[in-house]
Amino acid sequence: MSDFDLAFKKLVEEQRRTSTGQRLEMLNKDLTGTRKLLESTLWPILKSLDGIVLEKEMVSLSGVKIYVDVFYEPLGIAFECDGYVAHGENLTRDRFSFERMRIRSVAVRGYRYFPFSYDEVDKKPEACQRAIYELMGRYASAPGSALMELPVLEREIVRLGWSKGGEPFTLAEACKCLLFKDDATRVILKKMVKKEILSPVGSGTLRHHAYQLTQAADALMV
């Protein structure tokens, strides 16, 4: 059994044990889409399921209870994974209106609604991950987050790295991000390399022209 399988099993068991009523019913239903969403998109980014709430219960604007597939508490992000047949072909007018009200209910509570289709999660997981990286890069600097402990210029470089979805970024991109020239930007990047937040891409040269976030940078999201 993989690390993800163990973590997911533990998460589901814990949340079923502490749930009652309709939320428990939701947690006892088929969680295939939720599992796929976590395994293909969030697990590669977060490296854990800490802070994840399954079937997050809320009260809608109309007063009825609504549920979100996956809720990431540290940043208040509501993730969902919907199949086309269940939510597209068979969608009635009333259900369509209810779904719009449901999205508004999430928004008025200050949460960020971030839905995916099952096909996207299944067939294009890297694209989904890049979208999540960019979202978290924009909002992971909430008060109390680990990112806030970094100097402001280093924070902007971390956000740049997240927006690249884990791919390397160039010195030119870093300069544009900070609005600094090459030499001043290199000073910032070298400091971040010493802190092991960045790693230079390539070897054998005194001056590096591309950099990549390390696993230590991923930990700054929470």
C-alpha positions in Angstrom: 0.0 0.0 0.0 1.4 3.4 -1.0 2.0 6.4 1.3 -1.1 8.0 -0.3 -3.3 5.0 0.2 -2.4 4.8 3.9 -2.9 8.6 4.4 -6.2 8.5 2.6 -7.5 5.5 4.5 -6.5 7.2 7.8 -8.2 10.5 6.8 -11.5 8.8 5.8 -11.6 6.7 9.0 -10.9 9.7 11.2 -13.5 11.9 9.6 -16.1 9.2 9.6 -15.5 8.6 13.3 -16.0 12.3 14.1 -19.1 12.8 11.8 -22.8 12.4 12.3 -26.0 12.8 10.3 -25.9 13.8 6.6 -22.1 14.4 6.6 -21.5 10.8 7.7 -23.8 9.6 5.0 -21.8 11.6 2.5 -18.6 10.1 3.8 -20.0 6.6 3.5 -20.8 7.1 -0.2 -18.5 6.3 -3.1 -15.5 8.6 -2.7 -13.8 7.7 -6.0 -13.8 11.2 -7.4 -12.6 12.7 -4.2 -9.8 10.1 -3.9 -8.7 10.8 -7.5 -8.7 14.6 -6.9 -6.5 14.2 -3.8 -4.1 11.6 -5.3 -3.6 13.3 -8.7 -3.5 17.0 -7.7 -3.2 17.9 -4.0 -1.0 15.0 -2.8 1.9 15.8 -5.2 1.8 19.4 -4.0 1.2 19.1 -0.3 3.0 15.8 0.3 0.4 15.1 3.0 -3.3 15.3 3.7 -2.9 17.6 6.8 -5.5 20.3 6.8 -7.8 18.5 4.5 -11.5 18.2 5.4 -13.7 15.8 3.3 -17.4 16.7 2.7 -17.0 20.0 4.4 -20.4 21.0 5.8 -21.8 24.5 5.4 -25.2 26.2 5.6 -26.2 27.7 2.2 -27.8 31.1 1.6 -31.2 29.4 1.5 -30.6 27.8 4.9 -30.0 24.2 3.7 -26.8 22.2 4.4 -24.4 21.9 1.5 -21.2 19.9 1.2 -17.8 20.5 -0.5 -15.8 17.5 -1.7 -12.4 18.6 -0.4 -11.7 21.7 1.8 -8.2 22.9 2.5 -8.4 24.7 5.8 -5.1 26.6 5.9 -6.0 28.6 2.8 -9.8 28.3 2.8 -10.0 26.6 -0.6 -13.0 24.5 -1.6 -12.0 21.8 -4.2 -14.5 19.7 -6.1 -14.3 17.0 -8.7 -17.4 16.4 -10.8 -18.1 13.8 -13.5 -19.8 14.9 -16.7 -22.7 12.4 -16.6 -23.6 13.1 -13.0 -23.4 16.8 -13.2 -23.8 17.6 -16.9 -26.0 15.4 -18.9 -28.5 14.8 -16.1 -28.6 18.4 -14.8 -32.1 19.8 -14.4 -32.9 23.5 -14.4 -33.6 23.4 -10.7 -30.4 21.6 -10.0 -28.5 24.0 -12.1 -29.9 26.9 -10.1 -29.1 25.1 -6.9 -25.4 24.6 -7.9 -25.1 28.4 -8.7 -26.5 29.2 -5.3 -24.2 26.7 -3.7 -21.1 28.4 -5.3 -22.3 31.8 -4.0 -22.7 30.3 -0.6 -19.1 29.2 -0.6 -18.0 32.7 -1.8 -19.9 34.8 0.7 -18.0 32.9 3.5 -14.8 34.2 2.1 -13.7 30.8 0.7 -12.2 30.2 -2.7 -14.1 27.7 -4.9 -11.9 25.7 -7.2 -13.7 23.0 -9.2 -12.3 20.4 -11.6 -13.9 17.8 -13.9 -13.1 14.2 -13.4 -11.7 14.1 -16.9 -9.2 16.9 -16.1 -8.0 15.2 -12.9 -7.7 11.9 -14.7 -6.2 12.9 -18.0 -4.4 16.2 -17.3 -3.2 16.1 -13.7 -0.1 18.2 -14.3 -2.3 21.0 -15.7 -4.5 20.8 -12.6 -1.4 20.9 -10.3 -0.1 24.0 -12.1 -3.4 25.7 -11.5 -3.3 24.8 -7.8 0.3 25.9 -7.5 -0.6 29.3 -8.9 -3.6 29.7 -6.7 -1.7 28.8 -3.6 1.2 31.0 -4.6 -1.2 34.0 -4.6 -2.8 33.3 -1.3 -0.3 31.4 0.8 0.9 34.6 2.4 -2.0 34.9 4.8 -1.2 36.1 8.3 0.4 33.3 10.3 1.6 31.3 7.2 5.2 30.2 7.1 5.8 32.2 4.0 5.3 35.4 5.9 8.5 34.7 7.8 10.6 35.3 4.7 11.7 38.8 3.6 9.3 40.3 1.2 11.5 39.9 -1.9 12.1 36.2 -1.2 8.4 35.8 -0.8 7.9 37.1 -4.3 10.4 34.7 -5.7 8.7 31.8 -4.0 5.4 32.9 -5.5 7.1 33.0 -8.9 8.2 29.5 -8.4 4.8 28.3 -7.4 3.2 30.0 -10.4 5.6 27.9 -12.6 4.0 24.7 -11.3 7.3 23.3 -10.0 9.2 24.0 -13.3 12.4 26.0 -13.3 12.3 29.8 -13.8 15.0 31.9 -15.4 17.1 34.7 -14.0 15.3 37.0 -16.5 11.9 36.0 -15.0 13.2 36.7 -11.5 14.4 40.1 -12.5 11.0 40.9 -14.0 9.3 39.7 -10.9 11.4 41.9 -8.5 11.9 44.8 -11.0 15.7 44.5 -10.3 18.7 44.2 -12.6 20.7 41.0 -12.9 23.3 41.6 -10.2 20.8 42.7 -7.5 18.5 39.8 -8.3 21.4 37.3 -8.1 22.1 38.4 -4.5 18.5 37.5 -3.5 18.6 34.2 -5.3 22.0 33.2 -3.7 20.6 33.9 -0.3 17.6 31.6 -1.1 20.0 28.9 -2.3 21.9 29.1 1.0 18.6 28.7 2.8 17.9 25.7 0.6 14.6 27.2 -0.6 16.0 27.3 -4.2 18.3 25.0 -6.1 20.2 26.2 -9.2 19.5 24.2 -12.4 22.6 22.9 -14.1 26.2 22.8 -12.9 29.7 23.7 -13.9 29.3 27.5 -14.1 29.8 30.3 -11.7 26.7 32.0 -12.7 23.4 30.2 -12.8 20.6 31.3 -15.1 17.8 29.1 -13.9 16.4 28.1 -10.5 13.9 25.7 -9.1 12.0 25.6 -5.8 13.0 22.8 -3.4 10.8 20.7 -1.1 11.5 23.2 1.7 9.6 25.8 -0.3 6.6 23.5 -0.5 6.4 23.5 3.3 5.9 27.3 3.2 2.4 26.8 1.9 1.0 25.9 5.3 
